[in-house]
Amino acid sequence: MSALPLLLCALSPLMSALPPLLCALPPLMRVARGVAGVELLKELLQELLEKLLQGLLEELLQELLEELLEELLQELLGELLEELLEELLEELLQELLEKMLEKLLQGLLEELLQELLEELLQELLEELLEELLQELLGELLEELLEELLQELLEELLKELLQELLQELLEELLQELLEELLQELLQELLEKLLEELLNELLKELLEELLEDLLNELLKELLKELLDELQKELLEELLKELLKDLLEKLLEELLEELLKELLKELLEELLGVFPHKRLC
């Protein structure tokens, strides 16, 4: 057992891997003294080596395994051979042990150990990578979803507010314009009709009275005017009023619309910035 102190000195950073080996050696010696099955010994040695390899690095294993195996096998097999040869046939044990040693020396154990290490490392790396990727992807997805949802909600709220404001403004403007136009038109028509009728009647009567010198003509004209006044005046007034009303209405409507729009815009500009700031 002289190889164990060397192993402990050489692998001081990896002492955590040696307790399984130290715990497994006494049972190995007892089994070798008892039943002495070569296959069982081989399996036990393989299990011990696998336990040892779980905590060791690949480079140290490649350098130290051959020396450790040679020393351990020499010591163990020396003791085993001395005890087994007393109970079993010398030729069979020698042939089996020689074959086992030849296979071990040819690198079968190195290949097996290397494959095991590669598989273990690959599995560990795959598990670590999967966990890291899942965590990273989960965090990234959560952040992206939160940002996207926040942006979408802000855009939707902006669009909804703009649409609602636009609809409200359009409805308010339409209602106000309709009411104002109706009131203005009624007032304008009434005033214009009264003024125009009065002025036209006065002017026409004065002109007619001045032109007509005779009282008969005056009387006739009065009668005619009384009868035809409505028809003639309506026709004349219609033509005159059309032109006048069109011009006046266009000017008034333009001015009113400008003032209304100006007032509405001033009110809206005074209200909305305050709401946004709040």
C-alpha positions in Angstrom: 0.0 0.0 0.0 3.0 2.4 -0.5 1.2 4.0 -3.5 -1.5 5.6 -1.3 0.8 8.2 0.4 2.2 9.2 -3.0 -1.3 9.6 -4.3 -2.3 11.7 -1.4 0.7 14.0 -1.8 0.3 14.3 -5.5 -3.4 14.9 -5.4 -3.8 17.1 -2.4 -6.3 19.5 -4.1 -8.5 16.5 -4.9 -8.5 14.7 -1.6 -12.3 14.6 -1.8 -12.1 11.8 -4.4 -10.0 9.5 -2.2 -12.4 8.5 0.6 -14.4 6.2 -1.7 -11.2 4.4 -2.6 -9.9 4.1 0.9 -13.3 2.8 2.0 -13.5 0.2 -0.8 -10.0 -1.3 -0.3 -10.7 -3.4 2.9 -13.8 -5.1 1.3 -11.7 -5.8 -1.7 -9.0 -7.6 0.4 -11.7 -9.6 2.2 -13.3 -10.7 -1.1 -10.0 -11.6 -2.6 -9.1 -13.8 0.4 -12.5 -15.5 0.4 -14.2 -16.4 -2.9 -11.4 -15.1 -5.0 -13.4 -14.6 -8.1 -11.3 -12.9 -10.8 -14.3 -11.4 -12.5 -15.5 -10.1 -9.2 -12.1 -8.6 -8.5 -12.1 -7.0 -11.9 -15.6 -5.5 -11.3 -14.5 -4.2 -7.9 -11.4 -2.7 -9.3 -13.4 -1.1 -12.1 -15.9 0.4 -9.6 -13.1 1.7 -7.5 -11.4 3.3 -10.5 -14.7 4.9 -11.6 -15.3 6.3 -8.2 -11.8 7.7 -8.1 -12.1 9.2 -11.5 -15.3 11.1 -10.7 -13.4 13.8 -8.7 -10.1 13.8 -10.7 -9.0 15.8 -13.7 -8.2 14.2 -17.0 -4.5 15.4 -17.2 -3.6 14.2 -13.7 -5.3 10.9 -14.3 -3.4 10.2 -17.5 -0.1 10.9 -15.7 -0.7 9.2 -12.4 -3.1 6.3 -13.1 -0.5 4.1 -14.7 1.9 4.4 -11.7 -0.9 4.0 -9.2 -2.4 1.1 -10.9 0.9 -0.6 -11.3 1.8 -0.2 -7.6 -1.7 -1.0 -6.4 -2.0 -4.0 -8.7 1.4 -5.2 -7.8 0.8 -5.0 -4.1 -2.8 -6.3 -4.3 -2.1 -9.0 -6.8 1.1 -10.0 -4.9 -0.9 -10.6 -1.7 -3.8 -12.1 -3.7 -1.6 -14.4 -5.6 0.1 -15.7 -2.4 -3.2 -16.5 -0.9 -5.1 -17.6 -4.0 -2.3 -19.9 -5.2 -2.6 -21.8 -2.0 -6.3 -22.6 -2.7 -6.5 -22.5 -6.5 -4.5 -23.9 -9.4 -1.3 -22.0 -10.0 -1.5 -22.2 -13.8 -5.0 -20.9 -14.1 -4.4 -18.0 -11.8 -1.2 -17.1 -13.5 -2.8 -17.2 -17.0 -5.7 -15.1 -15.9 -3.7 -12.6 -14.0 -1.2 -12.3 -16.9 -4.1 -11.7 -19.3 -5.7 -9.1 -17.0 -2.4 -7.3 -16.5 -1.6 -7.3 -20.2 -5.0 -5.8 -21.0 -4.6 -3.2 -18.3 -1.1 -2.4 -19.5 -2.3 -2.1 -23.1 -4.4 0.8 -22.3 -7.9 -0.6 -22.0 -8.4 1.0 -18.7 -7.0 4.3 -20.0 -9.5 4.2 -22.9 -12.4 3.3 -20.6 -11.5 6.0 -18.1 -11.0 8.6 -20.8 -14.4 7.7 -22.3 -16.1 7.9 -18.9 -14.5 11.2 -18.2 -15.5 12.6 -21.6 -19.1 11.4 -21.1 -19.3 12.8 -17.6 -17.8 16.1 -18.7 -20.1 16.3 -21.7 -23.2 15.6 -19.6 -22.2 18.1 -17.0 -21.5 20.8 -19.7 -24.8 20.0 -21.4 -26.7 20.3 -18.1 -24.9 23.5 -17.2 -25.5 25.0 -20.6 -29.2 24.1 -20.6 -29.7 25.6 -17.2 -27.8 28.8 -18.1 -29.7 29.1 -21.4 -33.0 28.5 -19.7 -32.3 31.1 -17.0 -31.0 33.7 -19.5 -33.8 33.1 -22.0 -36.4 33.2 -19.2 -35.1 36.6 -17.9 -34.7 38.0 -21.4 -38.2 36.9 -22.4 -39.7 38.4 -19.3 -38.0 41.7 -19.8 -38.9 41.8 -23.5 -42.5 40.9 -22.8 -42.8 43.6 -20.1 -41.3 46.2 -22.4 -43.4 45.2 -25.4 -46.6 45.1 -23.3 -45.8 48.5 -21.8 -45.1 50.0 -25.3 -48.2 48.5 -26.7 -50.4 49.7 -23.9 -48.9 53.2 -24.2 -49.5 53.3 -28.0 -53.1 51.9 -27.6 -53.9 54.5 -24.9 -52.5 57.3 -27.1 -54.5 56.1 -30.1 -57.7 55.7 -28.1 -57.3 59.1 -26.5 -56.6 60.8 -29.9 -59.6 59.1 -31.5 -61.9 60.0 -28.5 -60.7 63.6 -28.5 -61.1 63.8 -32.3 -64.6 62.4 -32.1 -65.6 64.7 -29.3 -64.2 67.7 -31.0 -65.9 66.9 -34.2 -69.3 66.4 -32.4 -68.9 69.5 -30.4 -67.9 71.6 -33.4 -70.7 70.2 -35.5 -73.3 70.9 -32.8 -72.0 74.3 -32.0 -71.8 75.3 -35.7 -75.3 74.0 -36.3 -76.8 75.8 -33.4 -74.9 79.0 -34.1 -75.7 78.9 -37.8 -79.4 78.3 -37.2 -79.6 81.2 -34.7 -77.5 83.5 -36.8 -79.5 82.7 -39.9 -82.8 83.3 -38.2 -81.7 86.6 -36.7 -80.0 87.8 -39.9 -83.0 86.8 -42.0 -85.4 88.5 -39.8 -83.4 91.7 -39.4 -82.5 91.8 -43.1 -86.0 91.2 -44.2 -87.4 93.9 -41.9 -84.8 96.4 -42.8 -84.8 95.7 -46.5 -88.5 95.7 -46.7 -88.8 98.9 -44.9 -86.1 100.6 -46.9 -87.3 99.3 -50.2 -90.9 100.2 -49.5 -89.9 103.7 -48.4 -87.7 104.3 -51.4 -90.2 102.9 -53.9 -93.0 104.8 -52.4 -91.1 108.0 -52.3 -89.9 107.6 -55.9 -93.3 106.7 -57.1 -95.0 109.5 -55.2 -92.5 112.0 -56.5 -92.9 110.8 -60.1 -96.6 110.7 -60.0 -98.1 114.2 -59.8 -101.6 113.4 -60.1 -103.7 112.4 -57.2 -105.4 109.8 -59.4 -102.2 108.2 -60.3 -101.3 108.2 -56.7 -104.6 106.6 -55.8 -104.2 104.1 -58.6 -100.7 103.4 -57.7 -101.7 103.0 -54.1 -104.4 100.6 -55.1 -102.1 98.8 -57.5 -99.3 98.8 -55.0 -101.7 97.5 -52.4 -102.6 94.7 -54.8 -99.4 94.0 -56.5 -97.1 95.1 -53.7 -96.7 91.7 -52.3 -96.0 90.0 -55.6 -93.7 92.6 -57.0 -91.9 93.2 -53.8 -91.5 89.5 -53.1 -89.9 89.0 -56.6 -87.7 92.0 -56.3 -86.8 91.2 -52.8 -86.0 87.7 -53.6 -83.6 88.6 -56.3 -82.0 91.4 -54.2 -82.0 89.4 -51.1 -80.4 86.4 -52.7 -77.3 88.5 -53.7 -77.1 90.4 -50.5 -77.7 87.4 -48.3 -75.2 85.2 -50.2 -72.5 87.9 -49.8 -73.4 88.7 -46.2 -73.8 85.1 -45.2 -70.4 84.1 -46.7 -68.7 87.0 -44.9 -70.4 86.4 -41.7 -69.9 82.6 -41.8 -66.3 83.0 -42.5 -65.8 85.4 -39.6 -67.9 83.3 -37.3 -66.1 80.1 -38.2 -62.8 81.8 -37.7 -63.8 83.1 -34.3 -65.4 79.8 -33.2 -62.4 77.8 -34.3 -60.1 80.2 -32.6 -62.0 80.1 -29.3 -62.3 76.3 -29.4 -58.6 75.9 -30.1 -57.7 78.3 -27.3 -60.0 76.4 -24.9 -58.7 73.0 -26.0 -55.1 74.2 -25.8 -55.8 75.5 -22.3 -57.4 72.3 -21.1 -55.3 69.5 -22.6 -51.8 70.6 -21.5 -53.2 70.9 -18.0 -54.6 67.3 -18.1 -51.4 65.9 -19.6 -49.3 67.5 -16.9 -51.6 66.2 -14.2 
